[in-house]
């Protein structure tokens, strides 16, 4: 028998669990982002707000997001819902908030890099898979598909594409960013992102951060394809 009192206690305990979970995992996510990007000097101007709805239906209704969305951010807020993948969603969206706040208006023209970094951060918080397993899935999907052209990767709009195209683009962005992190490590990636902040073009920032490796986007893209056999 469920009484109102019992139900009330259950609701309170559930809310406290979600609150403690969000606080704990958010701190771990922030530390992981700093570890991957070496942007240790970055500090948010103010706290980010996280809203977790009770169901996906409520989330979709309140936010107007497409069916495939597990969460979104609006600049300083994150919206999601109770789900088994909540940690990975928060990792993805917190990465967006930090990357966007660090780069400011520049981030609008770097959507694929923004998403690629977020996908790499969330891979570390996937309870059902390892980062290596995630990366293997990216390679497998891309190996079985026609890889997007560099121009399409840069200009792709996930809100004007099929779910299959969205999935392929996200994995492309993730794999390219992972390749960049792997070839230069966190220090070079940090120099790359810091170069973008004051206004260097992406080609200039790549050449400065990865001397002798990547002179521009095309060389990064070509090296990534060659390395993976795409």
C-alpha positions as CSV (number, residue, x, y, z in Angstrom):
1,X,0.0,0.0,0.0
2,X,1.3,3.4,-1.0
3,X,0.2,6.3,1.3
4,X,0.6,10.0,0.5
5,X,3.2,10.1,3.3
6,X,5.1,7.3,1.8
7,X,4.9,8.8,-1.7
8,X,6.0,12.1,-0.3
9,X,9.1,10.6,1.3
10,X,9.9,8.7,-1.9
11,X,9.7,11.9,-3.9
12,X,11.9,13.7,-1.5
13,X,14.5,10.9,-1.4
14,X,14.4,10.7,-5.2
15,X,15.0,14.5,-5.6
16,X,17.8,14.4,-3.0
17,X,19.4,11.5,-4.9
18,X,19.2,13.3,-8.2
19,X,20.5,16.6,-6.6
20,X,23.5,14.8,-5.0
21,X,24.2,12.9,-8.2
22,X,24.2,16.0,-10.4
23,X,26.4,17.9,-8.0
24,X,28.9,15.1,-7.7
25,X,29.1,14.2,-11.4
26,X,29.3,17.9,-12.5
27,X,32.4,18.4,-10.4
28,X,34.0,15.3,-11.9
29,X,33.1,16.5,-15.4
30,X,34.6,19.9,-14.9
31,X,37.9,18.2,-13.7
32,X,37.9,15.9,-16.8
33,X,37.4,18.9,-19.2
34,X,40.3,20.7,-17.6
35,X,42.4,17.5,-17.8
36,X,41.6,17.1,-21.5
37,X,42.0,20.7,-22.6
38,X,44.6,22.1,-20.0
39,X,42.5,25.2,-19.8
40,X,43.2,25.4,-16.1
41,X,43.1,29.2,-16.0
42,X,39.4,29.2,-17.1
43,X,36.8,30.0,-14.4
44,X,33.1,30.5,-15.3
45,X,31.8,34.0,-14.7
46,X,29.0,32.5,-12.5
47,X,27.5,29.2,-11.7
48,X,25.7,27.2,-14.4
49,X,22.1,26.2,-13.8
50,X,21.0,22.5,-14.4
51,X,17.3,21.5,-14.8
52,X,16.5,17.8,-14.8
53,X,12.9,17.0,-15.8
54,X,11.2,13.8,-14.5
55,X,10.6,12.3,-18.0
56,X,11.7,12.6,-21.6
57,X,8.1,13.6,-22.6
58,X,8.2,16.6,-20.3
59,X,11.6,17.6,-21.5
60,X,10.6,17.5,-25.1
61,X,7.4,19.4,-24.4
62,X,9.1,22.1,-22.3
63,X,12.1,22.6,-24.6
64,X,10.8,21.8,-28.1
65,X,13.8,19.7,-28.8
66,X,13.8,16.9,-31.6
67,X,13.1,13.3,-30.5
68,X,16.8,12.4,-30.6
69,X,17.9,15.1,-28.1
70,X,18.9,14.0,-24.6
71,X,19.6,17.5,-23.4
72,X,20.5,21.1,-24.4
73,X,22.1,24.2,-23.1
74,X,21.1,27.8,-23.5
75,X,24.4,29.5,-22.7
76,X,24.3,29.2,-18.9
77,X,21.6,26.6,-18.3
78,X,21.4,22.9,-19.1
79,X,18.1,21.1,-19.5
80,X,17.8,17.3,-19.4
81,X,15.7,14.5,-17.8
82,X,16.0,11.5,-15.5
83,X,17.7,8.8,-17.6
84,X,20.4,6.1,-17.4
85,X,22.6,8.3,-19.6
86,X,22.2,11.5,-17.5
87,X,26.0,11.6,-16.7
88,X,27.0,11.4,-20.3
89,X,24.4,14.1,-21.3
90,X,25.7,16.4,-18.5
91,X,29.3,15.8,-19.6
92,X,28.3,16.7,-23.2
93,X,26.4,19.9,-22.2
94,X,28.9,21.1,-19.6
95,X,31.6,20.8,-22.1
96,X,29.6,23.0,-24.5
97,X,29.1,25.6,-21.8
98,X,32.8,25.8,-20.9
99,X,34.0,25.8,-24.5
100,X,31.4,28.4,-25.5
101,X,32.1,30.7,-22.6
102,X,35.9,30.4,-23.2
103,X,35.6,31.2,-26.9
104,X,32.7,33.6,-26.8
105,X,31.2,34.4,-30.3
106,X,33.9,32.5,-32.1
107,X,32.2,29.2,-31.1
108,X,29.4,29.7,-33.6
109,X,31.8,28.9,-36.5
110,X,33.3,26.0,-34.7
111,X,30.3,23.8,-34.3
112,X,32.1,20.5,-35.3
113,X,35.0,21.2,-32.9
114,X,32.6,22.1,-30.1
115,X,30.6,18.9,-30.6
116,X,33.7,16.8,-31.1
117,X,35.2,17.8,-27.8
118,X,31.8,17.3,-26.0
119,X,31.6,13.8,-27.5
120,X,35.1,13.0,-26.2
121,X,34.3,14.2,-22.7
122,X,31.0,12.3,-22.5
123,X,32.9,9.1,-23.5
124,X,34.6,9.2,-20.1
125,X,31.2,9.1,-18.3
126,X,29.4,6.4,-20.3
127,X,28.6,3.7,-17.7
128,X,27.7,1.2,-20.4
129,X,30.9,1.6,-22.5
130,X,34.6,2.5,-22.1
131,X,36.2,5.4,-24.0
132,X,38.1,2.9,-26.1
133,X,34.8,1.2,-26.9
134,X,33.2,4.5,-27.9
135,X,36.1,5.3,-30.2
136,X,35.8,1.8,-31.8
137,X,32.1,2.5,-32.4
138,X,33.0,5.8,-34.1
139,X,35.5,4.1,-36.4
140,X,33.2,1.3,-37.2
141,X,30.3,3.6,-38.2
142,X,32.6,5.8,-40.3
143,X,34.3,2.8,-42.0
144,X,30.9,1.6,-43.1
145,X,29.8,5.0,-44.4
146,X,30.7,7.6,-47.0
147,X,32.8,10.1,-44.9
148,X,31.5,13.6,-45.1
149,X,33.5,16.2,-47.1
150,X,35.4,18.7,-45.0
151,X,33.0,21.5,-46.2
152,X,30.0,19.5,-45.1
153,X,31.5,18.8,-41.7
154,X,32.1,22.5,-41.2
155,X,28.7,23.7,-42.4
156,X,26.5,20.8,-41.2
157,X,23.3,21.8,-39.4
158,X,22.0,18.9,-37.2
159,X,18.6,20.5,-37.0
160,X,18.1,20.2,-40.8
161,X,19.2,16.6,-41.3
162,X,18.1,13.1,-40.8
163,X,18.9,11.2,-37.7
164,X,21.3,8.9,-39.6
165,X,23.1,12.0,-40.9
166,X,23.2,13.5,-37.4
167,X,24.7,10.3,-36.0
168,X,27.4,10.2,-38.7
169,X,28.3,13.9,-38.3
170,X,28.6,13.6,-34.5
171,X,30.9,10.6,-34.8
172,X,32.9,12.3,-37.4
173,X,33.4,15.4,-35.2
174,X,34.2,13.1,-32.3
175,X,36.8,11.1,-34.2
176,X,38.5,14.1,-35.7
177,X,38.8,15.8,-32.3
178,X,40.1,12.6,-30.7
179,X,42.7,12.4,-33.4
180,X,43.8,16.0,-32.7
181,X,44.0,15.3,-28.9
182,X,45.9,12.0,-29.5
183,X,48.5,13.5,-31.9
184,X,49.3,16.6,-29.9
185,X,48.1,15.9,-26.4
186,X,46.4,18.3,-24.1
187,X,49.1,21.0,-24.3
188,X,48.9,21.4,-28.0
189,X,45.1,21.3,-27.9
190,X,45.2,24.0,-25.3
191,X,47.5,26.2,-27.4
192,X,45.1,25.6,-30.4
193,X,42.0,26.7,-28.5
194,X,43.8,29.6,-26.9
195,X,44.9,30.7,-30.3
196,X,41.3,30.8,-31.5
197,X,40.2,33.0,-28.6
198,X,42.0,36.2,-29.6
199,X,40.9,35.9,-33.2
200,X,43.3,33.7,-35.1
201,X,41.6,31.7,-37.9
202,X,41.3,28.0,-37.4
203,X,44.1,27.4,-40.0
204,X,46.4,29.9,-38.2
205,X,45.7,28.4,-34.8
206,X,46.3,24.9,-36.0
207,X,49.6,25.8,-37.6
208,X,50.8,27.6,-34.5
209,X,49.8,24.8,-32.1
210,X,50.8,21.8,-34.3
211,X,53.9,22.9,-36.1
212,X,55.1,20.4,-38.6
213,X,51.9,18.3,-38.2
214,X,48.9,20.4,-39.4
215,X,49.1,23.6,-41.4
216,X,45.4,24.0,-41.9
217,X,42.0,22.2,-41.7
218,X,42.6,20.3,-44.9
219,X,45.9,18.8,-43.6
220,X,44.2,17.8,-40.3
221,X,41.3,16.3,-42.2
222,X,43.5,14.4,-44.6
223,X,45.8,13.1,-41.9
224,X,42.8,11.9,-39.9
225,X,41.3,10.1,-42.9
226,X,44.7,8.5,-43.8
227,X,45.3,7.3,-40.2
228,X,41.9,5.6,-40.0
229,X,41.8,4.3,-43.6
230,X,38.6,6.2,-44.5
